[in-house]
Amino acid sequence: MKVESNITYRHRMPAQLRFSDVDTFGHVNNSVYFSLFDMGKTQYFIDVVGEHVFDSISIVVAHITADFLAPVFYPDEIAIETAVTRLGTKSFTLVQRALNVRTNEVKCECQTVMVVFDSKTQQSIPMPETFKQRIRDYEPSPLA
């Protein structure tokens, strides 16, 4: 997976590392990144779409991939940056990266395809127009 280099990340969330995130090799375990990315996604939706975004819709992961570029060591200062790069009818694509705040070195990149989902019917559903419009208004590059 190669994340486009021309993406502007407007959304940034500080990520607090815990000593328990470190594995026997002395670096943050790869599985921890997905928890950090989940927190970044959640905060993005709250900040961009609104704090009640999950009251009326559910969003599920359809596909996720990550490239681990360099290790993170405790107690590095890490931030998670998030951007939406594609809006479809029922799905959208998020890109995220974990970076060292002091050096700006990108440690990991992640791409996630997410689907709007109705938990009662167990079916994907079209994204509400207000959801799409708030993301379009926030992101600096035009989205479909």
Buried (B, 14 or more C-beta within 10 A) or exposed (E): EEBEEEBEBBBBBEBEBEEEBBEEEEBBBEEBBBEBBBBBBBBBBEBBBEEEBEEEBEBEEBEBEBEBEBEBBBEBBBBBBBBBBEBBEBBBBBBBBBBBEEEEEBBBBBBBBBBBBEEEEEEBBEBBEEBBEBBBEBBEEEBE
